[in-house]
Amino acid sequence: MGHLMGVAPRDTLLTSSEVVTVLRVPRDGNSLFAALAHQLKLNPIGSAEHIEDTETLRTAVWLELVRNFSDYTELVHRSVQLYQGHYLDFPSTEEKVDAYLRDLDTPGFPGGAEVIQATANLAGVDVVLYQERGDAYLVESSADEADRAIAIVQRVLLGVDGRPHIFYDSVIGVQQI
């Protein structure tokens, strides 16, 4: 996966019952897509086998969101609220959502929970989302029988602007303690 070439920093995250080994991905606005694409490349599954990199996943997720918007409405609206400062020039909620979806198709734009859910649905896998403070959440696929799971880590770091920025990394190992 070209996007991760030369990036080998690894670290660990400790939860109440697991040691999670993490491969850090670049902090370039694409980290959510990069972490998910890395997981899909490690675990090629059914309809997601064609997803080989960050850009391919971004396009597939965007198409899924546009084609099946009613399945993701609540998640997209939540993300629009999180990024509301970007959409002050748009008077209506519908215009803000349209602008958000256009931005989501742009490399470097981060995306939110709707990206994780759409990836789970597209690939027919559940996604385990670890957070730095040790919590873990399961994002379930809409597939009737998701028999596999992929895992990513969400990290919140303070930017130079003093605001929190969310980044994601790929899980490459989990050991029970």
Protein Blocks (a to p, Z undefined) as FASTA:
>chain_A
ZZlgoiacdcddddfkbccdddddddehpmmmmmmmmmmmmmgghjlmmpmbfklmmmmm
mmmmmmmmmmmmmmmmmmmmmmmmmmmmpmbfklmmmmmmmmmmpghiabpmklmmmmmm
mnopacddddfkopacddddfbfblcbdcdddddddddfkopacddddddfbdcdZZ
